[in-house]
């Protein structure tokens, strides 16, 4: 026994591993086709046959280096001013004239004065110039000294840069102009120009450290030249340059760039991470779904189909992807909560397929939420179309607004907006198309399927109405009770209502053996034994299952048909048999019980209670509020004591809520009516 159980667990784990592996391979393959780009064989000077676009952002190193060099060269050379140059020139002029004045008063021979002046003068002049200065009067020397000193001061207010002869030449020209406009004799002007020119020297010198620092700062601020994603790198019909080849090499678009193993590894890690997040979510919060291999397979198939659609339609436009398709299907087939979470996580994969386009990613997230929540309480198949229309409007408005914020191309924005609206309608069409396929393949009962089964023209319901009208009426009343109660305790009200319609479908085979279908006082049970009556009564469960299977009624409704009586005792015939038997102890209780099993779902438990309550209350001859309440309380207590509600996930609080719901509904059905007076024909 233990080895058989262990073998079953191994098979179960192998199934899940196989589903996970196949899902991983399929999604990985889809992503590779979108993220691994085509490579080219090109050489310098070759004519490109097609436009080659960048598959990602990359820095154009050659253009960046050229811009860096240009910015560096544009930085002006930095100089430092040396004030001491001006002071030295002024001191030299003053020293020269002071020496001349001193020698002028000396008693030495002219020859000796000249020699002393040549030896001690801070300014080198010719012998003729020195002799000319010695012959000037003190007043003339004073005026020349002051003028020259002032002129040098003015000249050094300007900039005379090192290694720039043009600056010195310009300063000398300024000195000549000033002297020529002064009130000196020509000879004095010439000697003054000579003295001044000899003292004009650079006062600004090259600062290498400061210049280099400014160049580094300028280079640091240079933004790299970036080739944007989808930007044309090589144009069709133009020769390929060496720089373009370098860019293509950096982009990994050349065949000689080697195997990009890291891209394949990254894609594998991404897919594994997404699948891990989805499965761990199911394991943590929805173990029932996680432990159901068929539902795991269904979720995987829907996800793979949505990615295939995204990969295919993105060739035309990523805005044509039916993003609401998977969320709507998962909501209808599994659960809206699972749908929201799984679809939002799946948005990461869709985003990678469209090149992480922010607009499409935003739309995918919005559609994941809307596609799930709008169909949460669907009442008819047309709700899918209505929901898609609402989503279409929302998606178009969102696409237009985001497009205006990101682009100035109004034509392109309108085009994408139109594609988004079409994509949402495609989602609805695909959902309606795939829904019946998945329902039948995985034996899942959706709200749509249940609503179709509620049609009175359904062959089984039509037969029930015609062949067992009392049972049909009883089933409708049970459905009303069950639906309201299921909604109160968090069950599926639609399933409870539809399952109640079919719970007594087996009574079609022998309708007149059931009280609600009998007309008059004749009862066929009066002519047969209690054992046979019990067999006929309990057989309506087996007959109902056979009819349900014959008409392909979903398994979840078949379970309700099988469980709605549990293994309760058919008390009337049991006590009749026991009371009329010569040997009451020989009458076995198990021979008068339904075959079971007891209810295993909330809906089955609610229908069991509603069925018993409706039949019992209908048997009350003069129903009052007190009688109805007493009857309901007794029936619920009896079911609890008999253990019929042990497996149906209904708490005592739920059962009390159901009791109150029944009382409220029954008071509306069996309220007191006024007696209408007959017409008095007496005149």
C-alpha positions in Angstrom: 0.0 0.0 0.0 2.8 2.4 1.0 4.8 1.6 -2.2 1.7 2.3 -4.3 1.2 5.6 -2.7 4.9 6.6 -3.1 4.7 5.5 -6.8 1.6 7.8 -7.2 3.4 10.7 -5.7 6.4 10.2 -8.0 4.1 10.1 -11.1 2.4 13.3 -9.8 5.8 15.0 -9.4 7.0 13.9 -12.8 3.9 15.4 -14.4 4.5 18.8 -12.8 8.2 18.6 -13.7 7.3 17.7 -17.3 4.8 20.6 -17.6 7.4 23.0 -16.1 10.1 21.8 -18.4 8.0 22.0 -21.6 6.7 25.4 -20.6 10.2 26.7 -20.0 11.5 25.4 -23.4 8.5 26.9 -25.3 8.8 30.3 -23.6 12.6 30.3 -23.9 12.3 29.5 -27.6 9.8 32.4 -28.2 12.0 34.9 -26.3 15.1 33.8 -28.2 13.5 34.6 -31.6 12.7 38.1 -30.4 15.9 38.9 -28.4 18.5 37.2 -30.6 19.1 39.4 -33.6 20.3 38.5 -37.1 24.0 38.9 -37.8 25.8 40.2 -40.9 28.9 39.5 -43.0 30.3 42.9 -43.9 33.7 44.6 -44.7 34.9 48.1 -45.1 33.7 49.6 -48.4 31.1 46.9 -49.0 27.6 48.2 -50.2 24.9 47.5 -47.6 21.9 45.6 -49.1 19.5 46.5 -46.2 19.1 49.1 -43.5 20.8 47.8 -40.4 19.3 49.2 -37.1 20.8 49.1 -33.7 19.3 46.3 -31.5 20.2 48.2 -28.3 21.8 51.3 -27.2 25.6 51.5 -27.7 28.3 54.2 -27.4 29.9 55.4 -30.7 33.5 55.4 -29.5 34.9 57.0 -32.6 32.4 59.9 -32.5 32.8 60.2 -28.8 36.6 60.4 -29.1 36.4 63.1 -31.8 34.0 65.2 -29.7 36.3 64.8 -26.7 39.3 65.9 -28.8 37.4 68.9 -30.2 36.3 70.0 -26.7 39.8 69.6 -25.4 41.3 71.8 -28.2 38.6 74.4 -27.7 39.8 75.0 -24.1 41.8 78.3 -24.1 45.4 78.3 -22.9 45.6 79.6 -19.4 48.2 82.4 -18.4 49.3 83.8 -15.1 50.1 87.6 -14.9 53.5 88.6 -13.3 53.2 92.1 -11.9 57.0 92.1 -11.2 57.6 92.5 -14.9 56.0 96.0 -14.9 57.8 97.0 -11.7 61.1 95.9 -13.1 60.6 97.9 -16.3 59.6 101.0 -14.3 62.7 100.5 -12.0 65.0 100.2 -15.0 63.8 103.4 -16.5 64.0 105.3 -13.2 67.5 103.9 -12.6 68.7 105.0 -16.0 67.5 108.6 -15.6 68.8 108.8 -12.0 72.2 107.7 -13.1 72.2 110.2 -16.0 71.3 113.1 -13.6 74.0 112.0 -11.2 76.7 111.9 -13.9 75.5 115.1 -15.4 76.6 117.0 -12.3 79.9 115.2 -12.1 83.2 116.9 -13.1 84.5 113.9 -15.0 85.4 114.0 -18.6 82.6 113.2 -21.0 84.5 110.0 -22.0 84.6 108.8 -18.4 80.9 109.7 -17.9 79.9 107.6 -20.9 82.0 104.7 -19.7 80.4 104.8 -16.2 76.9 105.1 -17.7 77.5 102.1 -19.9 78.8 100.1 -17.0 76.0 101.0 -14.5 73.0 101.5 -16.7 70.1 99.0 -16.3 69.1 99.6 -19.9 71.5 98.9 -22.8 71.7 101.8 -25.3 74.2 102.8 -28.0 77.0 105.3 -27.3 75.3 108.0 -29.3 72.1 107.5 -27.3 73.9 107.7 -24.0 75.7 110.9 -25.1 72.5 112.4 -26.3 70.8 111.8 -22.9 73.8 113.3 -21.1 73.4 116.5 -23.1 69.7 116.9 -22.2 68.7 119.4 -19.5 67.5 118.1 -16.2 64.0 119.4 -17.0 64.0 117.4 -20.3 65.3 114.3 -18.5 62.6 114.6 -15.9 59.8 115.0 -18.5 61.1 112.1 -20.5 61.4 109.9 -17.4 57.9 110.6 -16.3 56.4 110.1 -19.7 58.2 106.8 -20.3 57.3 105.5 -16.8 53.6 106.4 -17.3 53.6 104.9 -20.8 55.0 101.6 -19.6 52.4 101.6 -16.8 49.6 101.9 -19.4 51.2 99.3 -21.7 51.4 96.7 -18.8 47.8 97.3 -18.0 47.2 95.2 -21.1 48.1 91.6 -21.8 51.4 90.6 -23.3 51.4 86.8 -23.6 54.4 84.6 -23.6 55.4 83.2 -27.0 53.2 85.8 -28.8 55.4 88.2 -30.7 52.3 90.0 -32.0 51.5 91.1 -28.5 55.0 92.7 -28.1 54.8 94.3 -31.5 51.4 95.7 -30.7 52.7 97.2 -27.5 55.7 98.7 -29.3 53.3 100.3 -31.9 51.3 101.8 -29.0 54.5 103.2 -27.5 55.5 104.8 -30.9 52.0 106.3 -31.3 52.1 107.8 -27.8 55.5 109.3 -28.3 54.7 110.7 -31.7 51.7 112.5 -30.3 53.8 113.9 -27.4 55.4 117.4 -27.4 58.9 116.2 -27.6 61.5 116.9 -30.2 62.1 114.2 -32.8 65.4 113.2 -31.3 63.9 112.9 -27.8 60.9 110.9 -29.2 63.2 108.5 -30.9 65.3 107.9 -27.8 62.1 107.6 -25.7 60.7 105.0 -28.1 64.0 103.1 -27.9 64.1 103.1 -24.1 60.4 102.1 -23.9 60.7 99.3 -26.5 63.6 97.8 -24.7 61.4 97.4 -21.6 58.4 95.9 -23.2 58.4 92.2 -22.3 55.7 89.5 -21.7 53.8 89.9 -18.5 51.5 86.8 -18.9 53.1 83.3 -18.8 51.6 79.9 -19.8 50.0 78.0 -16.8 50.3 74.3 -17.8 48.7 72.9 -14.7 45.6 75.1 -14.9 45.2 74.5 -18.6 45.4 70.8 -18.1 42.9 70.9 -15.3 40.4 72.8 -17.4 40.8 70.4 -20.3 40.2 67.4 -18.0 37.0 69.1 -16.7 35.8 69.9 -20.2 36.4 66.3 -21.3 34.7 65.0 -18.2 31.5 66.9 -19.1 31.4 65.5 -22.7 28.4 63.3 -23.0 29.2 60.1 -25.0 27.7 59.8 -28.5 25.0 57.1 -28.1 23.5 55.1 -30.9 19.8 54.7 -29.9 17.9 51.5 -30.2 16.3 51.1 -33.7 18.5 53.9 -35.0 19.8 53.2 -38.5 23.6 52.4 -38.3 24.2 51.4 -41.9 21.9 52.7 -44.7 20.9 50.5 -47.6 23.0 51.3 -50.8 25.8 53.1 -49.0 29.4 51.8 -48.4 30.2 50.5 -45.0 32.8 52.6 -43.1 35.3 51.3 -40.5 33.5 53.3 -37.8 30.2 51.6 -38.7 31.8 48.2 -38.5 33.1 49.0 -35.0 29.6 50.0 -34.0 28.1 46.8 -35.5 30.8 44.8 -33.6 29.8 46.5 -30.3 26.2 45.7 -31.0 27.0 42.0 -31.7 25.6 42.2 -35.2 28.7 40.9 -37.0 29.2 37.2 -37.6 32.8 37.4 -36.4 31.8 38.7 -33.0 31.6 35.2 -31.5 28.9 33.4 -29.5 26.9 35.7 -27.2 26.5 33.0 -24.5 25.7 35.6 -21.8 22.5 36.6 -23.7 21.2 33.0 -23.9 22.0 32.6 -20.2 20.3 35.8 -19.3 17.1 34.8 -21.2 17.1 31.4 -19.4 17.4 33.0 -16.0 14.6 35.5 -16.8 12.2 32.8 -18.0 13.1 30.6 -15.0 12.5 33.5 -12.6 9.1 34.3 -14.1 8.0 30.6 -13.9 9.3 30.3 -10.4 7.3 33.4 -9.2 4.1 32.1 -10.8 4.4 28.6 -9.4 5.5 29.7 -6.0 2.5 32.0 -5.9 0.1 29.1 -6.7 1.9 26.9 -4.2 1.6 29.4 -1.4 -1.9 30.7 -1.9 -3.7 28.2 -4.2 -2.5 24.7 -3.4 -5.6 23.2 -4.9 -4.7 24.6 -8.2 -1.0 23.8 -7.8 -1.8 20.2 -7.0 -4.0 19.9 -10.1 -1.7 19.1 -13.0 -4.5 19.7 -15.5 -4.9 23.3 -14.3 -1.2 23.9 -14.2 -1.1 22.7 -17.8 -4.0 24.9 -18.7 -2.3 28.0 -17.2 0.9 27.2 -19.0 -0.9 26.7 -22.4 -2.7 30.1 -22.1 0.6 31.9 -21.2 2.4 30.3 -24.1 -0.4 31.2 -26.5 -0.4 34.8 -25.3 3.4 35.0 -25.8 3.1 33.4 -29.3 0.5 36.0 -30.3 2.7 38.8 -28.9 5.7 37.5 -30.9 3.7 37.1 -34.1 1.7 40.4 -34.0 4.6 42.5 -32.9 6.1 42.1 -36.4 3.2 44.3 -37.6 2.9 46.5 -34.5 3.3 45.7 -30.8 0.1 47.7 -30.2 -1.9 44.9 -32.0 -1.1 42.4 -29.3 -4.3 41.1 -27.7 -3.1 41.8 -24.1 -6.5 41.1 -22.5 -6.8 37.6 -24.0 -4.9 35.7 -21.3 -6.4 37.6 -18.3 -9.9 37.1 -19.5 -9.5 33.4 -20.2 -7.7 32.8 -16.8 -10.5 34.6 -15.0 -13.2 32.5 -16.7 -11.4 29.2 -16.5 -9.5 29.5 -13.1 -10.0 32.5 -10.9 -9.9 36.2 -11.3 -7.3 36.6 -8.4 -5.0 34.0 -10.0 -5.6 35.7 -13.3 -4.5 39.2 -12.1 -1.3 38.0 -10.4 -0.2 35.5 -13.1 -0.9 38.0 -15.9 1.0 40.9 -14.3 4.0 38.6 -13.8 3.6 37.5 -17.4 3.9 41.1 -18.5 7.6 40.9 -17.9 7.9 38.3 -20.7 5.6 40.3 -23.0 7.7 43.4 -22.3 10.9 41.6 -23.3 9.3 40.4 -26.6 8.4 44.0 -27.5 11.9 45.3 -26.6 10.8 46.6 -23.2 8.6 49.2 -24.9 7.2 51.3 -21.9 3.9 52.0 -23.6 3.1 48.4 -24.4 4.3 47.3 -20.9 2.0 49.8 -19.3 -0.9 48.6 -21.5 -0.1 45.0 -20.6 -0.4 45.7 -16.8 -3.6 47.7 -17.2 -5.2 44.9 -19.3 -4.1 42.3 -16.8 -6.1 44.1 -14.1 -9.1 45.1 -16.3 -9.4 41.8 -18.2 -9.6 39.9 -14.9 -11.8 42.2 -12.8 -14.4 43.1 -15.5 -15.4 39.5 -16.0 -15.3 38.6 -12.3 -19.2 38.4 -12.1 -20.1 37.6 -15.7 -23.8 36.8 -16.2 -23.9 36.1 -19.9 -21.6 35.4 -22.9 -22.1 38.9 -24.3 -20.4 40.3 -21.2 -17.1 39.3 -22.8 -17.9 41.7 -25.7 -19.2 44.4 -23.5 -16.1 44.2 -21.3 -13.8 44.3 -24.3 -15.6 47.5 -25.5 -15.0 49.2 -22.1 -11.3 48.1 -22.2 -11.0 49.2 -25.8 -12.0 52.8 -24.9 -9.7 52.8 -21.8 -6.8 51.4 -23.8 -7.2 53.9 -26.6 -7.4 56.9 -24.2 -4.3 55.6 -22.3 -2.3 55.0 -25.6 -3.2 58.4 -26.9 -2.3 60.2 -23.6 1.0 58.4 -23.2 1.8 58.8 -26.9 1.3 62.6 -26.7 3.7 62.7 -23.7 6.4 60.7 -25.4 6.1 61.8 -29.1 5.2 64.7 -31.3 4.2 62.5 -34.3 0.4 62.8 -34.1 -0.1 60.5 -37.1 1.9 57.7 -35.4 0.0 58.3 -32.1 -3.4 58.0 -33.8 -2.2 54.9 -35.7 -1.1 53.2 -32.4 -4.3 54.2 -30.7 -6.4 52.6 -33.5 -4.3 49.4 -33.2 -4.8 49.2 -29.5 -8.6 49.4 -29.9 -8.5 46.6 -32.5 -6.2 44.5 -30.3 -8.8 44.6 -27.4 -11.6 43.4 -29.7 -9.3 40.6 -31.0 -8.8 39.6 -27.3 -12.6 39.2 -27.0 -12.9 37.2 -30.2 -10.0 34.9 -29.2 -11.5 34.5 -25.7 -14.9 33.5 -27.0 -13.2 31.1 -29.5 -10.8 29.4 -27.1 -13.3 29.1 -24.2 -15.4 26.2 -25.4 -12.2 24.3 -26.5 -10.6 24.6 -23.0 -13.9 23.9 -21.3 -14.3 20.6 -23.0 -10.6 19.6 -23.1 -10.0 20.2 -19.4 -13.6 19.6 -18.2 -13.9 23.0 -16.6 -17.2 24.5 -15.9 -17.2 28.3 -16.5 -19.9 30.8 -15.8 -20.6 30.9 -19.5 -21.1 27.1 -19.6 -23.3 27.2 -16.5 -25.4 30.0 -18.0 -25.9 27.9 -21.2 -27.1 25.0 -19.1 -29.7 27.2 -17.4 -31.5 27.6 -20.7 -35.0 26.1 -20.3 -34.6 24.7 -23.9 -31.8 22.5 -22.7 -33.0 18.9 -23.6 -32.8 17.6 -20.0 -34.6 20.6 -18.5 -37.2 20.5 -21.2 -37.9 16.8 -20.4 -38.0 17.6 -16.7 -40.6 20.3 -17.3 -42.8 18.1 -19.5 -42.4 14.7 -17.8 -41.9 15.7 -14.1 -43.4 19.3 -13.8 -43.6 19.0 -10.0 -39.9 18.1 -9.8 -39.1 21.0 -12.2 -41.0 23.5 -9.9 -39.3 22.0 -6.9 -35.9 22.4 -8.5 -36.5 26.0 -9.4 -37.5 26.7 -5.7 -34.4 24.9 -4.5 -32.3 26.9 -7.0 -33.6 30.2 -5.6 -32.8 29.1 -2.0 -29.4 27.7 -2.9 -28.3 30.7 -5.0 -29.0 33.3 -2.2 -27.4 31.1 0.5 -24.3 30.4 -1.6 -23.7 34.1 -2.2 -24.0 34.7 1.6 -21.3 32.2 2.5 -18.8 32.8 -0.3 -19.8 29.9 -2.5 -20.5 30.0 -6.3 -24.1 31.3 -6.6 -24.3 30.5 -10.3 -23.1 27.0 -9.8 -25.5 26.5 -6.9 -28.4 27.7 -9.0 -27.6 25.6 -12.1 -26.7 22.5 -10.1 -30.0 22.8 -8.3 -31.9 22.7 -11.6 -30.3 19.3 -12.4 -30.0 17.7 -8.9 -33.3 15.7 -9.3 -33.0 15.0 -13.0 -33.1 11.3 -12.4 -36.8 11.5 -11.4 -37.5 11.8 -15.1 -37.4 7.9 -15.4 -40.1 7.3 -12.8 -41.7 10.7 -12.1 -45.0 9.4 -10.5 -43.2 7.6 -7.7 -42.4 11.1 -6.3 -45.0 13.0 -4.4 -44.5 16.3 -6.2 -45.5 14.7 -9.5 -48.5 12.8 -8.3 -52.0 13.9 -9.2 -54.9 13.0 -7.0 -54.7 10.7 -4.0 -53.4 7.6 -5.9 -49.8 6.7 -4.7 -48.0 3.9 -6.5 -46.0 3.2 -3.4 -49.1 1.8 -1.7 -48.9 -1.2 -4.1 -45.3 -2.1 -3.4 -43.1 -3.0 -0.4 -41.1 -0.3 1.5 -37.9 -2.0 0.3 -38.8 -1.6 -3.3 -40.1 1.9 -2.7 -36.7 2.8 -1.1 -34.9 1.3 -4.0 -36.9 3.4 -6.5 -36.6 6.5 -4.5 -32.8 6.2 -4.0 -32.3 5.1 -7.6 -33.1 8.6 -8.9 -29.5 9.5 -7.9 -28.0 6.8 -10.1 -30.5 7.6 -12.9 -29.6 11.2 -12.7 -25.9 10.5 -13.0 -26.6 8.3 -16.1 -28.7 11.0 -17.8 -26.1 13.7 -16.9 -23.2 11.7 -18.4 -25.3 10.9 -21.5 -26.0 14.6 -22.1 -22.4 15.6 -21.2 -23.4 17.6 -18.1 -20.1 18.9 -16.4 -18.5 16.8 -13.7 -19.1 19.4 -11.0 -22.9 19.2 -11.5 -22.7 15.4 -11.7 -21.0 15.5 -8.2 -23.9 17.6 -6.9 -26.4 15.1 -8.3 -24.5 12.2 -6.7 -24.0 14.0 -3.3 -27.2 16.0 -2.7 -28.7 13.2 -0.6 -25.4 12.0 0.8 -26.1 8.7 2.6 -29.2 10.0 4.5 -31.8 7.6 5.7 -35.1 7.3 3.8 -37.0 7.6 7.1 -40.6 7.2 5.8 -40.1 3.7 4.3 -37.6 2.7 7.0 -40.0 3.3 9.8 -42.9 1.9 7.7 -41.0 -1.3 7.2 -39.9 -1.5 10.8 -43.4 -0.8 12.2 -45.0 -3.5 9.9 -42.3 -6.1 10.3 -42.7 -9.2 12.5 -39.0 -8.9 13.3 -38.1 -5.2 13.6 -34.6 -6.0 14.6 -33.9 -7.6 11.3 -34.7 -4.4 9.4 -31.3 -2.9 8.7 -30.9 0.9 8.5 -28.2 0.7 5.8 -30.7 -0.9 3.5 -32.8 2.3 3.6 -30.0 4.8 3.0 -28.9 6.6 -0.1 -25.6 5.3 -1.6 -23.7 8.6 -1.0 -21.1 10.0 -0.9 -21.9 12.9 1.4 -21.4 16.5 0.0 -17.8 17.5 -0.6 -18.3 21.1 -1.7 -20.1 24.1 -0.3 -22.6 24.1 -3.2 -23.4 20.4 -2.7 -24.0 21.0 1.0 -26.2 24.0 0.4 -28.3 22.2 -2.2 -28.7 19.2 0.2 -30.1 21.5 2.9 -32.2 23.6 0.4 -33.7 20.4 -1.1 -34.7 19.0 2.2 -36.0 22.3 3.5 -38.1 23.1 0.5 -39.7 19.6 0.4 -40.4 19.6 4.1 -41.8 23.1 4.3 -44.1 22.4 1.3 -45.5 19.5 3.3 -46.7 21.8 6.1 -50.5 22.1 5.8 -50.9 25.6 7.1 -47.4 27.2 7.0 -46.7 30.0 9.4 -43.4 31.8 10.2 -43.1 29.7 13.5 -43.8 26.4 11.8 -41.3 27.2 8.9 -38.6 28.2 11.3 -39.1 25.1 13.5 -39.0 22.8 10.4 -35.8 24.5 9.0 -34.0 24.2 12.3 -35.0 20.6 12.7 -33.8 19.6 9.2 -30.4 21.4 9.6 -29.9 19.9 13.1 -30.7 16.4 11.7 -28.2 16.8 8.8 -25.5 17.9 11.3 -26.2 15.1 13.7 -26.1 12.6 10.9 -22.7 13.8 9.8 -23.9 14.8 6.3 -22.1 18.1 6.3 -18.7 16.9 7.6 -16.8 17.2 4.3 -18.3 20.2 2.6 -16.2 23.0 4.0 -19.2 24.7 5.7 -18.5 26.2 9.2 -21.1 26.4 11.9 -21.2 30.1 11.2 -21.9 29.4 7.5 -24.7 27.0 8.4 -26.3 29.6 10.6 -26.1 32.2 7.8 -27.6 29.6 5.4 -30.4 29.0 8.0 -31.3 32.7 8.1 -31.1 33.0 4.3 -33.5 30.1 4.0 -36.0 31.6 6.5 -35.9 34.9 4.7 -36.5 33.3 1.2 -39.2 30.9 2.5 -41.1 33.7 4.2 -41.4 35.3 0.8 -42.5 32.1 -0.9 -45.0 30.9 1.7 -46.3 34.3 2.9 -50.0 34.5 3.8 -52.3 35.4 1.0 -55.7 37.1 1.3 -58.8 35.1 0.4 -60.6 36.6 -2.6 -64.4 36.9 -2.1 -66.7 35.1 -4.5 -69.2 37.0 -6.6 -72.7 37.3 -5.0 -75.2 36.4 -7.7 -78.2 37.3 -5.6 -80.0 40.4 -6.9 
